[in-house]
């Protein structure tokens, strides 16, 4: 088998030299941008299959009608995947698969993100405020870092809120979508919390933003030194 980089390069060459609208597919004007993205993804998949497994491809998809039907099946399976997820799946397919995967198996290859922490680890990191993956940080911020700072491991309501947010961000990572973005509140998100707590959280967030904007040190000692310097007051080191 050829090296991975060479196989993917051959696939890209096949894509650039093939017709952008294969027989049996609607022309670009008749499809939405998302459909166009999905069709490009299918073309990348078929170009890689043809390059990596030429004999198998000729046997199963050599007939034009068989290829058109197969493209429709693959389109249905991977239409919701972003380019990053598709590329991840193609890389794994070439490296790990001795035989061409089925569409559903290819979907699993695309969705597997090796460095995502499990739910339990993510919850622990959210409570500690130390994140091994950006997905945990985004889920923690959507949940409320203020609440997490004072929470315990057995805080059931907060844990459920975090797990829901983390699941949403994980799905974004698996499907190759941007991790950032608004996460709609679940039922009972704010109604289950005291109004005073919500107001305090909002005030704390505004204060943190103001401190960051003014570049005010959060450490008390550093803040004192900054104030003395502003007032031109000198203190001996032993004071």
Backbone bond lengths (Angstrom), bond angles and torsions (degrees), N, CA, C in turn:
res aa  C-N    CA-C-N  psi(-1)  N-CA   C-N-CA  omega(-1)  CA-C   N-CA-C  phi
1 X - - - 1.461 - - 1.530 109.93 -
2 X 1.327 116.64 143.99 1.455 121.11 178.95 1.523 110.23 -68.95
3 X 1.361 117.54 158.79 1.470 120.29 174.06 1.522 110.66 -59.51
4 X 1.331 116.50 153.66 1.460 121.42 -176.15 1.513 111.96 -57.56
5 X 1.336 117.32 -48.15 1.469 120.71 -177.07 1.520 111.01 -59.88
6 X 1.337 116.25 -37.60 1.455 120.03 -179.39 1.523 111.26 -70.05
7 X 1.338 116.46 -38.41 1.461 120.62 178.31 1.524 111.06 -63.55
8 X 1.335 116.19 -45.72 1.465 119.46 -179.58 1.519 111.03 -67.69
9 X 1.336 116.46 -33.43 1.464 119.43 176.59 1.524 110.50 -65.16
10 X 1.333 116.60 -41.94 1.465 120.46 177.43 1.523 110.94 -62.10
11 X 1.343 115.97 -37.92 1.457 120.09 179.14 1.518 110.72 -64.32
12 X 1.335 116.84 -40.56 1.465 120.10 178.88 1.518 110.81 -65.34
13 X 1.332 116.63 -37.97 1.463 120.13 177.66 1.518 110.69 -63.17
14 X 1.341 115.63 -42.08 1.466 120.12 177.95 1.509 111.12 -60.74
15 X 1.331 116.36 -40.28 1.463 120.34 179.55 1.509 111.47 -63.99
16 X 1.331 117.60 -44.09 1.461 120.52 -175.89 1.522 112.65 -72.73
17 X 1.323 117.67 -19.37 1.454 120.05 -179.76 1.519 113.40 -101.95
18 X 1.358 116.99 -4.79 1.456 120.19 -179.70 1.516 110.36 -95.76
19 X 1.316 115.56 162.34 1.455 120.63 -179.66 1.516 110.51 -68.03
20 X 1.362 117.58 134.90 1.466 119.86 -178.91 1.511 113.55 -70.06
21 X 1.326 117.78 -16.31 1.463 121.34 179.32 1.521 109.23 -129.99
22 X 1.348 117.75 82.98 1.461 121.36 -179.38 1.522 111.76 -56.39
23 X 1.319 115.08 155.78 1.454 120.85 179.88 1.514 110.65 -55.27
24 X 1.327 115.56 134.20 1.450 119.71 178.20 1.514 112.88 96.80
25 X 1.361 119.28 -9.80 1.457 122.21 178.80 1.515 109.75 -104.02
26 X 1.347 118.92 143.88 1.452 121.57 177.80 1.519 110.20 -63.97
27 X 1.325 116.47 151.25 1.455 120.61 177.46 1.505 108.76 -70.51
28 X 1.350 116.76 165.71 1.458 122.18 -171.11 1.514 113.21 -58.36
29 X 1.355 117.21 -34.20 1.455 119.48 -176.53 1.524 112.29 -65.77
30 X 1.315 118.25 -19.38 1.459 121.83 -174.65 1.522 113.68 -94.91
31 X 1.343 117.56 2.19 1.451 119.87 -177.31 1.517 110.39 -126.49
32 X 1.307 115.95 155.93 1.460 121.94 179.38 1.528 109.77 -78.70
33 X 1.352 117.77 164.75 1.474 119.75 177.21 1.518 112.92 -56.48
34 X 1.347 117.33 -37.63 1.461 119.77 178.92 1.523 111.11 -65.97
35 X 1.327 115.86 -38.80 1.472 119.04 177.28 1.524 110.78 -66.46
36 X 1.315 116.31 -38.25 1.464 119.50 177.77 1.522 110.31 -63.15
37 X 1.334 116.94 -41.09 1.462 120.85 177.71 1.527 110.40 -62.79
38 X 1.341 116.45 -41.70 1.464 120.41 179.37 1.526 110.86 -64.93
39 X 1.323 116.92 -40.04 1.469 120.12 179.31 1.525 111.40 -65.94
40 X 1.330 115.88 -38.04 1.468 118.71 176.69 1.529 110.04 -64.26
41 X 1.340 116.03 -38.91 1.464 120.19 178.52 1.527 110.74 -63.08
42 X 1.331 116.95 -42.97 1.466 120.94 179.11 1.521 110.18 -63.25
43 X 1.321 116.65 -39.91 1.467 118.96 178.83 1.532 110.84 -64.24
44 X 1.343 116.83 -37.64 1.462 119.37 177.19 1.527 110.74 -65.10
45 X 1.331 115.69 -40.26 1.468 119.82 179.21 1.526 110.28 -62.24
46 X 1.322 116.71 -47.23 1.466 120.05 -176.87 1.524 111.49 -69.48
47 X 1.329 116.89 -35.37 1.464 119.20 177.47 1.522 110.51 -65.49
48 X 1.340 117.01 -38.73 1.464 120.44 179.21 1.526 110.86 -71.01
49 X 1.333 117.34 -41.28 1.466 120.45 176.31 1.535 110.99 -58.69
50 X 1.316 115.64 -43.71 1.463 120.73 -177.75 1.526 111.28 -65.91
51 X 1.339 115.94 -35.27 1.460 120.32 -178.63 1.523 111.94 -79.50
52 X 1.349 116.42 -40.88 1.459 120.03 -175.89 1.530 113.03 -81.30
53 X 1.338 116.79 -32.30 1.471 120.74 -176.68 1.538 109.60 -131.91
54 X 1.324 117.54 65.39 1.476 120.83 -173.00 1.529 114.61 -60.21
55 X 1.323 118.17 -42.63 1.471 120.81 -178.46 1.527 110.57 -66.64
56 X 1.321 116.65 -44.91 1.471 121.11 178.37 1.523 110.43 -62.40
57 X 1.316 115.78 -42.08 1.465 120.39 -178.36 1.534 110.35 -62.56
58 X 1.303 116.15 -44.42 1.466 120.18 -178.92 1.531 110.66 -64.29
59 X 1.329 116.39 -36.38 1.469 120.17 -179.03 1.521 112.06 -69.92
60 X 1.333 117.55 -41.96 1.457 121.34 -173.64 1.522 114.33 -96.29
61 X 1.330 116.71 -34.17 1.462 119.96 -175.74 1.526 112.97 -119.72
62 X 1.334 116.30 11.68 1.463 119.41 -178.91 1.520 112.49 -63.76
63 X 1.328 116.45 -35.03 1.459 120.55 177.61 1.532 109.36 -75.35
64 X 1.314 117.41 134.96 1.462 121.57 -174.67 1.525 111.93 -61.27
65 X 1.319 117.97 -41.08 1.463 120.96 -179.64 1.519 111.07 -66.61
66 X 1.324 116.43 -39.37 1.459 120.68 178.39 1.531 110.35 -64.19
67 X 1.314 115.90 -39.20 1.468 119.59 179.12 1.530 111.10 -66.94
68 X 1.315 117.21 -41.77 1.472 120.65 179.37 1.525 111.09 -62.18
69 X 1.327 116.82 -43.28 1.458 121.12 179.24 1.524 110.44 -64.73
70 X 1.339 116.51 -42.25 1.459 121.00 179.80 1.524 110.71 -63.99
71 X 1.318 117.33 -37.94 1.466 120.82 179.05 1.524 110.78 -61.45
72 X 1.324 116.70 -39.02 1.471 120.14 179.54 1.532 110.56 -65.66
73 X 1.350 115.45 -39.00 1.470 119.41 178.74 1.526 110.08 -64.47
74 X 1.319 116.36 -48.10 1.466 120.69 -179.93 1.528 110.79 -62.52
75 X 1.312 116.82 -37.48 1.467 121.04 179.30 1.531 110.07 -59.53
76 X 1.317 116.79 -43.62 1.462 121.32 -179.47 1.520 111.68 -62.13
77 X 1.325 116.10 -37.05 1.464 120.79 -175.24 1.524 112.47 -76.84
78 X 1.333 118.34 -40.83 1.469 120.36 -171.37 1.528 113.55 -109.16
79 X 1.322 117.58 11.31 1.471 120.23 -174.74 1.528 113.55 -62.75
80 X 1.322 118.40 -23.23 1.469 121.19 -177.90 1.525 113.17 -96.30
81 X 1.316 117.18 4.15 1.463 120.64 -178.44 1.518 111.08 -90.10
82 X 1.330 116.16 142.22 1.451 121.58 173.55 1.518 110.51 -82.38
83 X 1.330 115.79 170.75 1.466 120.48 -177.73 1.523 112.08 -60.39
84 X 1.341 116.88 -38.37 1.466 120.07 -178.52 1.523 111.19 -61.55
85 X 1.339 117.01 -42.38 1.462 120.58 179.98 1.531 110.91 -67.60
86 X 1.326 117.01 -41.60 1.473 120.80 179.82 1.525 109.96 -63.31
87 X 1.326 116.44 -44.91 1.466 119.72 179.26 1.524 111.32 -62.51
88 X 1.341 116.18 -37.27 1.467 120.85 177.37 1.528 109.89 -62.42
89 X 1.324 116.08 -43.32 1.456 120.34 179.09 1.518 112.73 -65.42
90 X 1.335 116.68 -40.85 1.467 120.44 179.34 1.522 110.77 -64.11
91 X 1.334 116.20 -41.95 1.464 120.02 178.97 1.527 110.59 -61.20
92 X 1.314 116.08 -44.91 1.470 119.41 -179.30 1.532 111.07 -68.06
93 X 1.319 115.86 -38.25 1.457 119.18 -179.54 1.529 110.44 -59.09
94 X 1.322 116.42 -45.10 1.461 120.61 -178.09 1.532 111.09 -69.48
95 X 1.321 116.66 -37.88 1.464 120.60 -175.59 1.529 112.53 -80.77
96 X 1.343 116.87 -41.11 1.460 120.85 -168.00 1.527 115.50 -103.06
97 X 1.333 117.60 -23.66 1.476 119.78 -171.43 1.531 111.98 -94.52
98 X 1.325 115.87 124.49 1.461 120.26 173.63 1.522 110.42 -79.96
99 X 1.336 115.52 -25.90 1.458 120.67 178.27 1.532 108.12 -128.98
100 X 1.312 118.15 153.61 1.465 120.91 -179.39 1.529 110.59 -59.32
101 X 1.338 118.04 133.41 1.467 120.64 -179.67 1.523 110.99 -77.69
102 X 1.329 115.87 155.67 1.468 120.03 171.85 1.519 107.69 -72.00
103 X 1.337 118.50 164.39 1.469 119.91 178.10 1.524 113.31 -54.45
104 X 1.343 117.70 -41.18 1.468 119.73 -179.15 1.526 111.17 -69.31
105 X 1.344 117.52 -36.97 1.463 120.30 177.31 1.526 110.24 -68.07
106 X 1.319 116.60 -36.82 1.470 119.94 177.07 1.527 110.64 -64.22
107 X 1.336 116.08 -37.39 1.463 120.48 177.15 1.528 110.50 -59.38
108 X 1.339 116.79 -41.06 1.463 120.65 177.59 1.524 111.14 -63.88
109 X 1.343 117.06 -38.79 1.461 120.64 177.78 1.529 110.88 -62.72
110 X 1.320 115.86 -37.89 1.469 120.41 -179.08 1.521 111.77 -69.55
111 X 1.327 116.59 -38.59 1.460 121.15 -172.22 1.525 113.79 -83.41
112 X 1.320 117.39 -14.36 1.461 118.77 -177.44 1.526 110.46 -75.81
113 X 1.335 116.36 117.97 1.466 122.59 177.26 1.520 107.20 -115.87
114 X 1.306 117.00 108.68 1.463 121.70 -168.22 1.526 114.54 -68.36
115 X 1.329 118.13 -30.10 1.466 119.23 -172.81 1.525 114.08 -95.22
116 X 1.323 118.10 8.29 1.461 120.20 177.50 1.528 110.01 -78.01
117 X 1.331 118.42 125.64 1.472 119.41 177.97 1.520 110.85 -69.02
118 X 1.327 116.09 153.01 1.464 120.48 177.67 1.531 108.98 -67.58
119 X 1.323 115.11 169.53 1.465 120.61 -176.20 1.528 112.24 -59.18
120 X 1.330 116.83 -43.12 1.463 120.97 -178.49 1.524 111.41 -65.13
121 X 1.333 116.34 -42.96 1.462 119.94 178.97 1.524 110.73 -66.37
122 X 1.328 116.32 -39.27 1.465 120.57 179.66 1.526 110.60 -62.75
123 X 1.323 117.31 -40.47 1.469 121.82 178.76 1.530 110.67 -63.64
124 X 1.324 116.00 -42.27 1.459 120.34 178.53 1.531 110.74 -63.68
125 X 1.326 116.79 -42.68 1.466 120.82 179.30 1.527 111.14 -65.44
126 X 1.335 116.46 -38.24 1.464 120.60 179.89 1.527 110.83 -63.55
127 X 1.325 116.77 -38.59 1.463 120.41 178.93 1.527 111.15 -68.81
128 X 1.328 116.84 -36.51 1.464 120.71 -178.22 1.521 112.70 -83.02
129 X 1.347 115.90 -17.33 1.459 119.45 -178.41 1.512 113.24 74.58
130 X 1.324 117.08 21.66 1.461 123.11 177.32 1.523 107.64 -121.35
131 X 1.337 117.15 119.59 1.459 120.78 -169.74 1.530 111.79 -114.98
132 X 1.329 115.96 127.95 1.461 120.91 177.75 1.522 111.51 -87.70
133 X 1.328 116.70 -13.00 1.472 120.84 -179.68 1.527 108.76 -145.96
134 X 1.314 115.16 145.45 1.464 120.75 -179.00 1.520 111.95 -58.17
135 X 1.329 117.18 -31.40 1.461 121.21 -179.23 1.524 111.38 -61.14
136 X 1.329 117.11 -37.71 1.467 121.07 179.35 1.521 109.84 -66.82
137 X 1.306 117.29 -42.49 1.466 122.33 -179.58 1.531 110.74 -62.17
138 X 1.330 116.51 -44.74 1.461 120.67 -179.32 1.527 110.44 -64.74
139 X 1.331 116.69 -42.31 1.469 120.40 178.80 1.528 110.88 -65.53
140 X 1.336 117.08 -38.62 1.458 121.01 179.32 1.525 110.85 -65.29
141 X 1.323 116.75 -42.60 1.463 120.52 179.47 1.521 110.97 -66.08
142 X 1.331 116.84 -36.89 1.464 120.25 177.87 1.531 111.02 -68.51
143 X 1.322 116.51 -29.29 1.466 121.12 179.66 1.518 111.28 -78.94
144 X 1.318 117.20 -39.89 1.470 126.22 -178.76 1.516 109.06 122.70
145 X 1.310 116.06 102.86 1.459 120.67 178.15 1.532 110.10 -65.40
146 X 1.316 116.96 -27.43 1.466 120.93 178.17 1.528 110.19 -63.65
147 X 1.328 116.65 -47.13 1.465 120.64 178.71 1.524 111.34 -66.14
148 X 1.333 116.20 -38.18 1.462 120.20 -176.76 1.528 111.94 -66.85
149 X 1.319 116.71 -32.69 1.466 120.01 -178.24 1.528 112.01 -61.10
150 X 1.319 116.34 -35.11 1.466 120.08 -176.69 1.524 112.86 -103.40
151 X 1.328 116.68 8.16 1.469 120.51 -176.75 1.523 111.61 -89.17
152 X 1.318 115.59 165.95 1.461 122.25 174.86 1.524 108.89 -117.65
153 X 1.343 115.97 169.42 1.462 119.89 -177.14 1.526 112.71 -62.64
154 X 1.321 117.53 -27.58 1.462 120.27 -176.64 1.534 113.10 -97.27
155 X 1.338 117.07 19.62 1.464 121.20 175.41 1.530 107.59 -76.99
156 X 1.316 116.07 92.06 1.471 121.65 -170.69 1.521 113.40 -61.93
157 X 1.344 117.85 -47.51 1.464 121.17 -176.37 1.524 111.32 -63.26
158 X 1.336 116.27 -45.54 1.461 120.36 -179.57 1.526 110.81 -67.26
159 X 1.328 116.43 -38.31 1.461 120.39 178.67 1.527 111.15 -62.44
160 X 1.322 117.21 -41.51 1.463 120.59 178.62 1.527 110.94 -63.63
161 X 1.334 115.42 -38.39 1.462 120.12 179.07 1.520 110.57 -64.81
162 X 1.332 115.50 -44.25 1.460 119.76 179.48 1.528 111.24 -65.69
163 X 1.326 116.87 -44.11 1.467 120.18 -178.42 1.521 111.63 -61.07
164 X 1.338 116.11 -37.92 1.468 119.76 177.32 1.533 110.43 -63.68
165 X 1.333 116.36 -46.49 1.458 120.33 -179.53 1.523 111.41 -65.54
166 X 1.329 115.92 -39.62 1.461 119.66 -179.92 1.526 111.03 -65.91
167 X 1.326 116.63 -38.94 1.474 120.71 178.57 1.525 110.45 -61.48
168 X 1.332 116.73 -38.69 1.468 120.50 179.41 1.531 110.64 -65.95
169 X 1.328 116.45 -44.69 1.466 120.27 -179.53 1.533 110.60 -67.56
170 X 1.326 117.13 -37.81 1.467 121.10 177.75 1.529 110.31 -61.57
171 X 1.342 116.57 -41.96 1.478 119.68 177.80 1.519 110.48 -61.26
172 X 1.313 116.61 -38.02 1.465 119.54 177.30 1.527 110.58 -62.30
173 X 1.334 115.73 -43.14 1.470 119.60 179.00 1.525 111.20 -64.53
174 X 1.315 116.55 -41.90 1.463 120.78 -177.81 1.521 112.57 -66.85
175 X 1.316 116.95 -34.42 1.464 120.31 -177.93 1.523 112.70 -94.20
176 X 1.341 116.73 4.55 1.459 119.62 176.13 1.511 114.28 75.57
177 X 1.330 117.61 25.77 1.462 121.91 178.49 1.534 109.13 -96.86
178 X 1.355 117.60 159.50 1.469 119.91 176.55 1.529 110.77 -58.37
179 X 1.316 116.84 136.60 1.461 120.52 -177.63 1.525 111.64 -72.40
180 X 1.330 116.28 -35.01 1.457 119.49 -179.57 1.519 110.74 -71.37
181 X 1.298 115.10 163.00 1.462 119.99 178.79 1.510 110.82 135.13
182 X 1.308 115.10 152.47 1.457 120.17 -177.40 1.529 110.80 -64.43
183 X 1.332 115.32 137.84 1.458 121.77 175.08 1.521 107.30 -110.76
184 X 1.314 116.95 118.14 1.462 120.70 -178.83 1.522 109.82 -62.11
185 X 1.329 116.37 139.64 1.456 120.73 179.20 1.525 110.65 -68.00
186 X 1.305 116.33 140.30 1.454 120.19 175.93 1.511 110.86 -75.90
187 X 1.304 117.11 168.00 1.465 121.68 179.31 1.525 108.92 -60.90
188 X 1.323 115.72 130.11 1.451 120.12 177.67 1.513 113.94 82.64
189 X 1.343 117.02 11.18 1.462 119.83 -177.53 1.532 111.13 -60.04
190 X 1.341 117.85 -57.76 1.457 121.03 -178.64 1.521 112.44 -94.15
191 X 1.332 116.22 -28.58 1.459 118.53 -177.47 1.524 111.88 -66.36
192 X 1.332 116.89 -21.68 1.460 120.19 -179.07 1.522 112.50 -88.97
193 X 1.339 116.86 -0.24 1.453 120.87 -178.04 1.522 110.29 -112.91
194 X 1.332 118.63 146.69 1.463 121.05 178.09 1.520 111.07 -60.83
195 X 1.331 115.20 142.36 1.458 119.95 -178.67 1.530 111.25 -61.07
196 X 1.344 116.39 -38.26 1.456 120.23 -179.73 1.531 111.46 -62.33
197 X 1.334 115.86 -36.43 1.462 119.95 179.95 1.530 110.70 -66.92
198 X 1.319 116.34 -40.71 1.462 120.71 178.82 1.523 110.32 -63.44
199 X 1.365 116.70 -44.24 1.459 121.11 179.94 1.531 110.84 -64.20
200 X 1.335 116.16 -42.00 1.455 120.46 179.27 1.526 110.86 -63.32
201 X 1.335 116.51 -41.71 1.460 120.57 178.45 1.526 110.72 -61.71
202 X 1.332 116.51 -42.52 1.464 120.81 -179.84 1.530 110.24 -64.02
203 X 1.341 116.82 -43.03 1.459 120.80 179.81 1.523 110.96 -64.66
204 X 1.329 115.51 -41.62 1.463 120.11 178.83 1.529 110.98 -62.04
205 X 1.319 116.20 -41.11 1.462 120.39 179.58 1.522 110.99 -63.91
206 X 1.353 116.93 -42.99 1.461 120.68 178.78 1.530 110.59 -64.19
207 X 1.335 116.36 -40.43 1.459 120.29 179.19 1.524 111.12 -63.73
208 X 1.329 117.16 -42.50 1.461 121.11 178.86 1.525 111.17 -62.44
209 X 1.335 115.83 -40.84 1.466 120.02 178.78 1.529 111.05 -64.76
210 X 1.349 116.64 -39.42 1.463 120.72 179.20 1.524 110.84 -66.41
211 X 1.331 116.67 -43.53 1.460 121.24 178.59 1.524 110.76 -60.88
212 X 1.338 116.47 -41.87 1.465 120.69 179.68 1.521 110.95 -66.04
213 X 1.340 116.54 -40.88 1.464 120.92 -179.18 1.529 111.32 -64.63
214 X 1.346 116.41 -41.85 1.467 121.50 -178.65 1.523 112.90 -83.93
215 X 1.329 116.09 -2.88 1.464 122.69 179.57 1.528 111.33 56.58
216 X 1.326 115.82 44.05 1.459 121.89 178.24 1.527 108.61 -87.52
217 X 1.334 117.94 127.50 1.476 119.68 179.37 1.530 111.11 -61.37
218 X 1.312 117.02 139.92 1.462 121.20 178.05 1.526 111.80 -86.95
219 X 1.338 116.57 -20.84 1.448 120.71 178.48 1.536 109.27 -74.77
220 X 1.343 119.66 127.45 1.476 122.42 -176.55 1.521 113.25 -56.12
221 X 1.331 117.39 -42.45 1.464 120.77 -178.72 1.523 110.94 -64.41
222 X 1.335 116.19 -45.43 1.462 120.04 179.49 1.525 110.96 -64.92
223 X 1.320 115.84 -37.46 1.465 120.70 179.42 1.538 109.95 -64.97
224 X 1.336 117.49 -41.91 1.469 121.73 178.90 1.519 110.69 -62.91
225 X 1.341 116.40 -44.40 1.464 120.75 179.56 1.522 111.31 -62.99
226 X 1.330 116.51 -37.98 1.456 120.59 179.04 1.528 110.51 -65.71
227 X 1.354 116.82 -41.36 1.454 121.45 -179.63 1.531 111.27 -65.78
228 X 1.329 117.61 -43.67 1.456 121.48 178.23 1.530 111.55 -62.24
229 X 1.338 115.14 -38.70 1.466 119.30 178.98 1.528 110.71 -66.14
230 X 1.345 116.59 -39.30 1.462 120.80 178.82 1.524 110.99 -63.23
231 X 1.341 116.74 -35.24 1.458 122.07 -177.88 1.535 112.33 -91.20
232 X 1.322 116.27 4.07 1.463 121.49 -179.21 1.518 112.10 57.12
233 X 1.325 117.01 38.39 1.462 122.53 178.55 1.523 108.82 -104.33
234 X 1.322 116.16 125.04 1.458 120.44 179.68 1.522 109.60 -103.38
235 X 1.292 116.52 140.84 1.445 122.40 177.88 1.530 108.58 -126.55
236 X 1.321 115.84 139.58 1.455 118.76 174.97 1.520 109.08 -65.74
237 X 1.316 116.30 153.27 1.466 120.77 -176.47 1.518 112.32 -63.21
238 X 1.394 117.14 -25.32 1.467 118.38 -177.52 1.517 112.04 -87.22
239 X 1.357 118.36 -4.69 1.475 121.36 -179.00 1.507 109.06 -84.65
